Amino acid sequence: MLTFTKEQIKAANSASIVEYARSAGIDLRQTGSDEFKGVEHDSLVITPSKNSFYWNSRQVHGKGALSFSTLYELSGSNLNEKEKFLKAMDKVLTSGVGDGKVYQVQKESFKFDKNQIDSENKINRVWGYLHNQRGISSQTIDQLHRDKVLAQDKLGNALFLWLDPQDRRQVKGVSKQGTKINHQKYGRRGTLKMIEKILPRDMVFHSIHQV
C-alpha cells in the first residue's frame, strides 16, 4: 500500500495544475493572460496565478495539482475517495511537477491586424447574425459600428474591438464571434467564438452579452 509523508502531500498540493495537466496529457488551451480552458471539457477553467481550477459543469473546484487530479482527472473512475487520493498522489509526484512553482504565463504585446477587417467596412453578415440570431436591436448594432467597436472580418465574423480608453485609436484586444452555424465543427455552441487577447480590466470592451 502506498504511503506518503506530510512533505510529499504538501508538494503535491502546491504543484502547478497547468504543468501537471501537460505532463498527464490533458489538453488545455490558453484563453487569456491568466486563464486556460480544457479542450475535452471546455467548462474547465484554470487560473495559473492562483493555481486553482473550476469545473463549471460539475460545480467542482480546487487548488493545486493534487486536488485537480483527484476531482477532475479521476472523476470518472470507480475508486473510492481513499483510493483516488493515493492514486492522485502517486501520479502527481511521479510526474515531476511537485516543486511548488506556479506556472507563469508568457505575456506578449498585442498587435491588431487591420487587414482582417472587411475592405469595404461592411457589417451585413454580422448585422444579420446579431439581429436575427441574437435578438440585438438594429439601433444598438449600428451604434457599436459607428463607435468603431464592432467590425466584420473578411470571412464574415463579428469583431468586437477592445479600445484603449486613453487612445481609442489603439486596439488592445479582439473578441471574435462567428456568424455561420456549424455544429459539426464547433459543437453544441455551433459558432466560432474566441478571444485574441486578454487585457487589463480598464479597457473598453463591448460583447454580445453587454449590448
PyMOL commands that set and color helices and strands:
alter all, ss='L'
color gray80, all
select helices_A, chain A and resi 6-14+17-23+48-50+56-58+64-73+81-95+114-116+124-133+138-146+183-189
alter helices_A, ss='H'
color red, helices_A
select strands_A, chain A and resi 28-32+35-38+44-47+52-55+60-63+150-152+158-164+167-177+193-195
alter strands_A, ss='S'
color yellow, strands_A
deselect
rebuild
show_as cartoon
